[in-house]
């Protein structure tokens, strides 16, 4: 059995879910990095330096946000690490952390619904941008991006477990 780093009172399912989130976000980031560096994963109309910076920045941002999910099951999600200026050693506000996580999960769910709607409705087809051509590119795109559908529900579940754990009175 794989050992996951988590606080002792964190349910095993929550630890597994929290550790899964960064791994679920990784394939889409790898796809964007491959696209940025010219791998034949899609065709880009008019690639620019700005687009490359955007794609790499989005990849880094998404992984950092996904990584924050681990804070809901680890010690640094309850007490700020000492190395942080001004905050180090202080307790993390459970309400604020829960609100931030649930707001993030809601935002991800809205974005997911929007992208599914846009893809289903065919909005933007034929316009300039990035295009997958052929079954192989389309299949690779789906393999890399479909795991993102699990991000919002996993984040919400881990956030609710965090809230329950932090607000449940301890018994003597």
N, C-alpha and C positions, 0 to 999 in steps of 0.2 A: 504494500500500500504506500502511495506517495505521501510524503510528509509536507504539509503546507504551513508556512509561517502565519500564525494567527494567534490572537489572545485565547487563553484557555476557555473562556465562557462563550466564545463564538461558535454557533452551530456549524457542524462540518459542511453542510450544504452551502452556507453563506460564504465560508472560506473558499470553497471550490468555485462558486459563482464569481466572487471578487477576483480570484486569480485567473479566471477564464476571460474576463473582460479585456484586458490588454492583449491577450492572445487572439481574441476575435477581431480586434481592431487592426491587428498587424497585417493581415493579407491585403487589405485595401491600401494600406500605406506602402507596402512593397510594390503593389501594382502602380501606384502613382510615381514612386521612385523609378521603377523600370520605364515608365512612360517618359519621365523627365529626361532620363539618360539615353533615350532613343531606342529602347527595346521595342520590337514589333508587337506590342500588346494592343495598340490602337493607332489610328491616324489622327494627327493633330493639324488642323487648318491654321497656318501661320503661327508656329511656335515662337515665343519670345522669351527674353530673360525674365520679364515680369511674370509670365505664366509659370516658368520653372520655379521661381522663388515662391510663388503662391502654392504650387503643388507640394514643394518640400516643406514649406511653413505649415500647411494644412496637415501634412503627415505628422510632423513633430507635435503640433498642437493636439491633434486627436490622440496620439499615444500618451502625451502628458495627462490629458483629461481622463483617459481610460485608466492610467496608472493611479490616479487619485482614488479610484474605487477601492484600492487596497487599504487606504487609510480607514475605511469603515470596518476593517477586521483586524487591524494592527494597532500597536501602541501609539504610533504617531498620529492616529486619528482620535486619540483621547488626550494626549499631552503633546504639545508642540516640541519637536526636537530642540535640544539645548543650543545647537549651532545656529538657529534662526535668530537674527537680531530682533530685539524688542518683544518677541513672542516666546522665545525659547524657555521651556520649562513650565509655561502656563497651560492650564487645561483648555482643550478645544471645546468650544460651546456646542453641546450636543444638538440644540435646536437649530443653530446656524448651519452646522454640518449636514443635518438631516434635510433642512430646507434647501440648501445648495444642491444636494444629491437628488432630491425629488424634483427640483426645478430643472436640473440637467436631464433627468429621465423624461420629464414632460416635454422639454424642448427637443430631445432626440426622437421621441414618439411623433411629435408634430412634423419634424423634418422627414422622418421615415414615411409618414403618410403622404406628405407632399411629393416626395420623390417617386413613390409608388404610383400616385395619381398621374404625375407628369409622364412617367414611363408608359403607363397603361393607356393614357389618352393620346400618346404620341406627340405631345407638345414639344416643339423645338426640332422635330425631325427635319433634316435637310438644311438646318441653319448652320452657320460656321461654328466650329468647336472641335470636340473630340468625338471620333466615330469608331466604333468597333465594326470591323468588316469581316464577314465570314463566321462560320460556326465555331472555329477554334478561338478566335478573339472574343466572341460573344460569350462562349462557355467559360473562358478564363476570367472575364469580367464578372460573371455571376458567381463563380467559385470564390473570387476575392471579395466581392461586396455583399453577398447574401448573409455571411456571418454577422454583419452589422445590424441585422434585424433583431438580434438577441441582446444588443447592448442596452437599450432602454428598459426592457423588462428585468434583465439581470440587475442593473443598477437600482431600479426601484425596489426589487426584492431585498437586496443587500442593505439599502437605506432603511427599509422598514425593520429589518432584523437589527440594525444598528440602533435605531430609535427604541425598539422594545428592550434591547439589552441595556442601553444607557438610562432609560427611564423606569425600569422595573425596580421597585424597592427591593433591597437585599434583605434576606431573612436572617435573623440572629441565630 
